[in-house]
Amino acid sequence: MNPDISAITERIRQRSQQRRQAFLARIQQQAEQGKTRATLACGNLAHAVAACSSDDKRRILDMTRANVAIVTAYNDMLSAHQPYQHYPDQIKQALSELGHSAQVAGGVPAMCDGITQGQPGMDMSLFSRDLIAQATAVSLSHNTFDATLLLGVCDKIAPGQIMGALSHAHLPTAFVPVGPMSSGISNDEKVKVRQGYSAGKLGRDALLEMECNAYHAPGTCTFYGTANTNQLVFEAMGLMLPGSAFVAPDSELRQALNAEAARRISAMIPGAPAYRPLSSVLDERSLVNGLVALLASGGSTNHSIHMVAVAKMAGLLITWDDINDLSEVVPLLVRMYPNGSADVNAFEQAGSVPGLMRRLAEQQLIHMDALPVFGSMADYLTRPTLQQGKLIWQAVGESQDPSVLATSGQYFQATGGTRLLTGNLGRAVVKVSAVATEYRTIEAPARIFSCQHAVEAAYQAGELNQDVVIVVRHNGPAANGMPELHKLMPILGNLQNAGHRVALVTDGRLSGASGKILAAIHVTPEALHGGTIGLLQDGDLLRIDAETGSIDCLSNLSGRAQADIDLTQQQQSWGRELFNVMRRTISSAECGATIFD
């Protein structure tokens, strides 16, 4: 094992010892109740099976059989979740053949950041993760289940589901993914049209046609954003079947994997010889494996928030320093848009997650002694295939496309895709994997804004045609839910293409769409909580150096008062008023932007 990876893992374990012991003690107490369904009163059981068929009723009331909880994020608006409509029936059929049963324990909300970009709904997006965690816990609260299957993919949904499932971590638990839609137009074409529209060279009709050609079918979006990062990272953590993350949603292989996940988890229930609870799977080794895969793939910066929050729910404490130190020793091994031109389907063809895990294992960068949901970590270096209708796994070979997944002994960058910035402006995260080396350092005057729409207006008015650091503040978790600021990327891309040196500094988010622009995001402390970012004025000289990891204001800030911006009224419409309690209690981005202690 790489000594640096071992040392970081050990310090996480040591730091978390007291919290982890309390978590495990709580889960052990739940596990000691045995098959909780057997402890329910007759009236409880009658309610639980009232709507079941006679066969299912018989199975559920037979305490020697498994009853699997399905927690689904199905809706037919989100492309990545529309395929889940038929998953419960597939799972139930596979289990019934073994004499077991499954029930849809509950549904969780599933919103799409792609739909809410720049809209009021985006202010609720990050909050939805903790709401989903609560909804998952409520779904499992009937205590009639022996295992859990999570049907969820996208940005806040899958992290929220695993956070909620950790409240019932005495149950074996796994994700059943969907896979990506087929590739539409190229990512280069997407960028070209979006930047042309921002520059006023293309009309709305051209933009809409392009977007509809890009997002055109069931499955995840094909760029390497937060949804696909969830899938890659959670597979690397051993939370789903090996090689299952990016199998196409309409394929026979996908249906076979769905049934196999159900069959396997039914053999792992409490009391069974193969019992493997979630609490045994998600530990510091699994967590570090996920972080290493995140960094090696240049994944979404949202996971610098989500992984902290997930870890907390498992009794583990990780910091941005841990992520940064891992990034120093983990090379970038994957090129997917926005880190390159290829999409996730090209990654699947090149070798997918097992191919990446093989490369990481070769360099002793992952814990091969971690305990996944299914089998051993050696199984996560294999890929599934159907041979004469039979599902088998075969060892993954060398990369089939070295431009997407680096071959043995090669890498695209010696360090990982994400870095920590520190300085007198606070602490921030920067995704360097997509930023060319010559653009990783900037020293330029600041322009201060409180929302991305104001930046757009200034750009259209011709006010930003210069070297500039765009500062968007009062967009942190406590201010307005930390919305993603995607409208800025085409604008800043146009400025950079025009020859200007530009960067972004914000206490808001950019997520997996962080592209070729130097962007210091998740700045903490946020402006609303007294962060230095709230003291800045137009013209202040800022310096960002992603190579050395620094973020500073070079102007004299002494004697300044915090900018007084009241967002209260703005947050009292479109349902945002229902989340006032979250804005008051949410932690900083560095602490997971969560309402949970």
Number of C-alpha atoms within 10 A of each C-alpha: 13 13 11 15 22 17 11 19 22 14 15 20 20 13 14 20 15 12 16 22 13 14 20 17 11 15 20 14 11 17 18 11 12 14 20 17 21 16 13 15 9 10 8 13 18 13 10 19 18 10 10 13 10 11 12 20 17 16 20 26 18 15 14 13 18 27 27 29 26 28 26 27 28 23 18 13 13 20 22 28 25 19 20 23 14 10 19 20 14 17 24 22 17 21 23 16 10 13 18 25 26 28 22 17 21 17 18 25 16 25 23 19 21 14 12 16 17 18 11 17 18 24 25 26 23 26 23 22 28 25 20 25 26 18 21 30 21 18 21 22 14 16 18 25 23 27 29 30 25 22 25 29 29 27 29 29 29 26 25 28 29 28 27 25 31 27 24 25 29 27 28 27 29 26 28 29 32 30 29 27 24 20 20 18 15 15 19 13 13 17 15 12 21 25 21 18 18 22 16 11 10 14 13 11 10 13 18 13 11 17 16 12 15 21 19 15 17 22 26 29 27 25 26 27 25 23 26 25 27 29 27 26 26 26 28 31 29 27 24 26 26 26 26 28 29 25 24 22 22 15 10 14 18 22 17 18 23 22 18 18 21 26 19 16 25 26 21 22 26 23 14 10 9 15 17 25 23 27 22 18 22 25 19 25 23 27 27 27 25 23 26 29 30 28 30 32 29 30 36 27 27 25 24 27 21 26 23 23 29 26 21 23 22 26 22 25 24 27 15 20 14 18 24 22 17 25 23 16 19 29 25 27 28 30 28 25 25 25 28 20 16 22 24 27 20 20 24 23 16 23 25 26 29 27 28 28 27 23 25 22 17 13 15 15 25 29 23 18 11 22 21 27 28 22 14 15 23 17 18 29 25 22 21 21 18 13 9 6 10 9 13 11 16 11 14 20 15 16 21 18 14 18 20 28 30 22 20 15 8 14 20 18 15 15 22 29 29 28 29 24 26 20 14 13 23 18 24 26 29 26 30 27 28 21 20 12 11 8 17 20 19 20 19 21 22 24 21 22 18 15 18 21 14 13 23 17 11 15 19 14 10 9 11 20 17 16 18 23 29 25 28 25 27 29 27 28 30 23 25 25 27 28 29 25 22 20 17 19 22 22 22 28 20 19 23 19 10 11 11 16 22 26 29 21 27 29 31 27 28 25 23 26 24 27 22 22 25 27 28 29 27 31 30 25 21 28 26 23 15 14 21 21 28 25 18 26 18 13 14 19 19 23 20 26 18 26 12 13 19 20 25 20 21 14 13 10 13 7 6 12 12 15 16 11 13 11 14 11 8 12 21 13 11 13 12 18 15 12 17 15 11 19 23 12 15 21 18 21 30 23 21 25 27 25 17 12 11
